[in-house]
Amino acid sequence: MATRKRGVHFQGPVYRAHNPEWSWDPLSGLGAKLYGGRFNRRGVSALYTSLDVLVAIREASPLGSPFHPLTLCQYRVDCENIFDTRDPKAMKREKVSEEELECPSWNEQMLHGKIPASQQLADRLLPEVPAPTT
């Protein structure tokens, strides 16, 4: 079955704030796979990057949590089929809401066994990724 192309080609620099615990394999996505993240459920690897240095730091150190040591890196990437949340037409076409993207209580929802709207969005946009078993 062919995967529907939902995104654009992106080539350029991105920033990533690494937890030093994963410094032995910084591109593995293992931390996100083990613990889950804003856009990935536990069991699904994810590599969180940003076009903005401060957003990368904030995503790695959510508000309300203690600020932990981080290693900030810049990567040059060349990726196909990237969903661009800055594109209003793409947002409308895929019926993506700002609430799904922001999802400020994603971590709390995960702690209570719920699937946050941001993870449901990722599941919807990446249907070829099987839902993890718990």
N, C-alpha and C positions, 0 to 999 in steps of 0.2 A: 504494500500500500504506500503510495507516494505521500510525503509530508507536505502539507500546504505551506507555501512560503508566506510568512506573516510580517517579515521585517525587511530591513535594509542592510546593505553592506556597510560595515564600519571599519575604518582604518585610521589609527591615530593613537595618541597617548591616553592611558587611563592610570588611575592611582589606586593603590591598595594599601590598607593599614593592616599589617600582619600581626597576629598574636605571636609572640616569640615562642610559645609552646609548639607551634607548627613550623618553626624555622627550618627544620630538617627536610621538609617537603612543602614549600610555600605555595605551590600550584595544585596541590592535591584536592583541595576542597573537603578534606577529611573532617575538620572541625565542624563545618556546616553540616556534613553528613551525620556526624554523631549527635549533634545537639539541635539541629534545625536552625533556621534563620528567618528573617523577614519574608523571603520569597521561596524558601525550600523547606519541605517537611523533613523530619528525621529520616535518615535512610537515603536521601538524595544529595549527592555532592553538589556543591555550588561554590563558585569563585566570585566573591563580591568585589566589584571595582566601581570607580566613579570617575566622572570627567572633572571633578572638583576635589582638591586636596582636603578641604574642611569637611565635605560630605563623607569622604572615605573615613576620616577620623571619627566623625559622629556615628557612622554606621557601626564601626568597630567598638565604640564606647557609648552605648545608648544613654540618653539623659536619665538621671536617677540612679545610675550605676556608678560604682567607683571607677575612676580613670585608671586603667591598667597600662603597663608598658606596651608600646607598639613599635613596629618597624614600618616606616612609610616607604613605599617603593613606587616607581613609575615603570609601567610596561608599555611597550608598543604592541598593539594588537591589530589583527587583520581577521575579521569575523564576518560570516554571512548570516543572514536571517536574524538580525538583531531587532527586537521590538523597541522602537523609539518612542518613549513616553512624552517626548517634547513635541511630537507631531499630532496636532488636534484631529486631523483626518484619520490617522491610525487609531487614535484613542476612540473615536466615534465608531469606526468600522468594527473594532473588536469589542465595543461596548465596555470599555474600561473606565471606571470612575476614579476620581481623585481620592475618594475614601479608601478604595482598594489599595491604591499606591501608598497612601500615608499610613494607614492602619497602625496608629500609635500604640495600641495595646496588644500587638501581635505576641510579644513575649509572655505577657500575663495570660493571654488566651491559651497559648501552648502549655503553660504550667498547669492550667485547669483542664487539659485534655481536649481542648477545642481546636478546630482548624481555622486559623485566622483568614480573613478575606484576602490578604496579600498572598498567602500560600494557595488559596483556591484560585486566584488569578493566575499564578504561575502554572498550576495544574491545567488550567484551561488553555493557556498559550503554548504549553509544551505537551501536547497529548501523547507524543511518542515516549515520554518518560513514564514508566510504570509507577503507579502509586505504591509507596513502600508498605511493607507489611509490618505490623507492630507486634 
